Amino acid sequence: MNNIAGAFVAAQKGFSPAIKAASNPHFKSKYADLAACVEAVIDALHDNGIALMQRTTECESGVIVETVFIHESGEQMSGGKLQVPADKHTPQGYGSAMTYARRYSLMAACGIAPEDDDGNAGSEKISQDQAANIEALADEVGKSPKNICEYFKVKKVADIPAAQYQRIVKSLEKQREAS
C-alpha cells in the first residue's frame, strides 16, 4: 500500500471542487453532475499513476457502488461501498440511483465537495495576473479565452473562481506540452 498511498496523497493536492454546472429544474438549483465530479479528480489521479474504477454490486432495492483506485504498481485502494435505493424499480430508476451513487461515492472517496456557493467563497475571483496568465497560455495553445469563460459560465477571464485557477493552468500547460 506504500505506492498507492503516496500517489493518492500527491494526487489529492491536484483535486479541485466539482463544478455545479448542471441544473435541477424541480428544485431550481444547480448541482455537480457525475462528469463534473470525475473532471475534478481524473487528471490528478492519472498524473500520479492512478486509475479510477467504480464497481457495482447487485442489490434488490437499488444499487451498490464501490470506488476503487488502482495504482500502476498494481496496488489498489477502496473508498468503501455506498448503497443507494432506487426510487422506482424501473431501468430509469436504477439508472438514476447508479448515477447518484457513483457521484457521491467518488466525492467521498476523494475527499472533494461541490464548489462552494455560499456567497462568500464562491465570490473570490482570480487576480489580474492570473487572468493574464490564463489568457497567454490559452493563446499559446490556440484555445479561445471565450470558450474557457463559457465553460465556467462567466463573462470574462477575470471572473473565473480562484479555486479553478490551478486546474485551468494545469490543463492548458498539458495542451502546450502535447503540441
C-alpha positions as CSV (number, residue, x, y, z in Angstrom):
1,M,0.0,0.0,0.0
2,N,3.0,2.3,0.2
3,N,2.9,3.2,-3.6
4,I,-0.7,4.0,-3.9
5,A,-0.9,5.8,-0.6
6,G,1.9,8.2,-1.5
7,A,0.5,8.6,-5.1
8,F,-3.0,9.3,-3.8
9,V,-1.8,12.0,-1.4
10,A,0.1,13.6,-4.2
11,A,-3.0,13.4,-6.5
12,Q,-5.2,14.9,-3.9
13,K,-3.2,18.1,-3.9
14,G,-4.4,18.5,-7.5
15,F,-8.1,17.8,-6.9
16,S,-10.5,20.7,-7.4
17,P,-14.0,21.2,-6.3
18,A,-16.7,19.7,-8.6
19,I,-18.3,22.5,-10.6
20,K,-22.1,22.9,-10.1
21,A,-23.0,23.3,-13.8
22,A,-26.0,21.0,-14.1
23,S,-29.5,22.3,-13.4
24,N,-32.2,20.6,-11.4
25,P,-35.4,22.3,-12.6
26,H,-37.5,20.5,-9.9
27,F,-35.6,22.2,-7.1
28,K,-34.5,25.2,-9.1
29,S,-30.9,24.6,-8.1
30,K,-27.5,23.7,-9.6
31,Y,-25.5,20.6,-8.8
32,A,-22.2,18.9,-9.8
33,D,-23.1,16.1,-12.1
34,L,-21.1,12.9,-12.5
35,A,-18.9,14.3,-15.3
36,A,-18.0,17.4,-13.1
37,C,-17.0,15.1,-10.2
38,V,-14.8,12.9,-12.5
39,E,-13.3,16.0,-14.1
40,A,-12.4,17.4,-10.7
41,V,-10.0,14.5,-9.9
42,I,-9.2,12.4,-13.0
43,D,-6.2,14.4,-14.3
44,A,-4.5,14.5,-10.9
45,L,-5.1,10.7,-10.5
46,H,-3.7,9.9,-13.9
47,D,-0.7,12.3,-13.3
48,N,0.1,10.2,-10.3
49,G,-0.3,6.7,-11.9
50,I,-3.7,6.0,-10.5
51,A,-6.7,4.7,-12.5
52,L,-10.3,5.2,-11.2
53,M,-12.8,2.4,-11.3
54,Q,-16.3,2.1,-9.9
55,R,-17.5,-1.4,-9.2
56,T,-21.2,-2.2,-9.0
57,T,-22.9,-4.9,-7.0
58,E,-26.4,-6.4,-7.3
59,C,-28.9,-5.1,-4.8
60,E,-32.7,-5.8,-4.8
61,S,-33.6,-2.3,-3.5
62,G,-31.2,-0.2,-5.6
63,V,-27.5,-0.1,-6.4
64,I,-24.2,-0.5,-4.6
65,V,-21.1,1.3,-5.9
66,E,-17.5,0.9,-4.7
67,T,-15.0,3.5,-5.9
68,V,-11.6,1.8,-6.3
69,F,-8.2,3.4,-7.1
70,I,-5.7,1.2,-8.9
71,H,-2.0,2.3,-8.9
72,E,0.3,1.4,-11.8
73,S,2.2,-0.7,-9.3
74,G,-0.8,-3.0,-9.0
75,E,-1.8,-1.8,-5.6
76,Q,-5.5,-1.0,-5.0
77,M,-7.3,1.2,-2.5
78,S,-11.1,1.1,-2.0
79,G,-13.2,4.1,-1.0
80,G,-15.8,1.7,0.5
81,K,-19.2,0.7,-0.7
82,L,-22.2,3.0,-1.0
83,Q,-25.8,1.7,-1.3
84,V,-28.4,3.9,-2.8
85,P,-32.1,2.8,-3.0
86,A,-33.9,3.2,-6.4
87,D,-36.9,5.4,-6.1
88,K,-38.6,3.3,-8.8
89,H,-37.9,-0.3,-9.8
90,T,-37.5,0.5,-13.5
91,P,-34.4,0.8,-15.7
92,Q,-34.6,4.6,-15.3
93,G,-35.0,4.4,-11.5
94,Y,-32.0,2.1,-11.2
95,G,-30.0,4.3,-13.7
96,S,-30.7,7.4,-11.6
97,A,-29.7,5.6,-8.4
98,M,-26.5,4.4,-10.1
99,T,-25.5,7.9,-11.3
100,Y,-26.2,9.3,-7.8
101,A,-24.3,6.6,-6.1
102,R,-21.3,7.0,-8.5
103,R,-21.2,10.7,-7.9
104,Y,-21.4,10.6,-4.1
105,S,-19.1,7.6,-3.8
106,L,-16.4,9.4,-5.9
107,M,-16.7,12.6,-3.9
108,A,-16.5,10.8,-0.6
109,A,-13.6,8.6,-1.7
110,C,-11.6,11.6,-3.0
111,G,-12.5,14.0,-0.2
112,I,-13.9,16.6,-2.6
113,A,-17.1,18.6,-2.5
114,P,-19.1,20.6,-5.0
115,E,-17.8,24.2,-5.4
116,D,-18.8,26.4,-2.5
117,D,-21.7,28.6,-3.4
118,D,-22.5,30.1,-0.1
119,G,-21.9,33.6,-1.4
120,N,-18.5,34.2,0.1
121,A,-16.1,31.6,-1.1
122,G,-17.8,31.5,-4.5
123,S,-17.2,35.2,-4.9
124,E,-13.4,35.0,-4.8
125,K,-12.1,35.6,-8.3
126,I,-8.6,35.1,-9.8
127,S,-6.2,38.0,-9.8
128,Q,-5.5,40.2,-12.8
129,D,-2.0,38.5,-13.1
130,Q,-3.7,35.0,-13.0
131,A,-6.2,36.2,-15.7
132,A,-3.4,37.4,-17.9
133,N,-1.5,34.1,-17.4
134,I,-4.6,32.1,-18.4
135,E,-5.1,34.3,-21.5
136,A,-1.5,33.9,-22.5
137,L,-1.5,30.2,-22.1
138,A,-4.8,29.9,-24.0
139,D,-3.3,31.9,-26.8
140,E,-0.2,29.6,-26.9
141,V,-2.3,26.5,-27.4
142,G,-4.8,28.2,-29.7
143,K,-7.7,28.0,-27.2
144,S,-10.2,30.9,-27.1
145,P,-10.5,32.5,-23.6
146,K,-14.2,32.9,-24.6
147,N,-14.6,29.1,-24.5
148,I,-13.0,29.0,-21.1
149,C,-15.4,31.7,-19.9
150,E,-18.4,29.8,-21.3
151,Y,-17.3,26.6,-19.6
152,F,-17.2,28.4,-16.2
153,K,-20.3,30.5,-17.0
154,V,-18.5,33.8,-16.5
155,K,-18.4,36.9,-18.7
156,K,-14.6,37.5,-18.6
157,V,-11.5,35.5,-17.6
158,A,-11.0,37.7,-14.5
159,D,-14.4,36.4,-13.2
160,I,-13.2,32.8,-13.0
161,P,-13.4,31.5,-9.4
162,A,-10.0,31.5,-7.8
163,A,-10.4,27.8,-6.8
164,Q,-10.3,26.9,-10.5
165,Y,-7.0,28.7,-11.4
166,Q,-4.6,25.8,-10.8
167,R,-6.9,23.4,-12.7
168,I,-7.1,25.6,-15.7
169,V,-3.4,26.4,-15.8
170,K,-2.5,22.7,-15.5
171,S,-4.9,21.8,-18.3
172,L,-3.5,24.5,-20.6
173,E,0.1,23.5,-19.8
174,K,-0.7,19.9,-20.7
175,Q,-2.1,21.0,-24.0
176,R,1.0,23.1,-24.6
177,E,3.3,20.1,-23.9
178,A,1.2,17.9,-26.2
179,S,1.6,20.2,-29.2
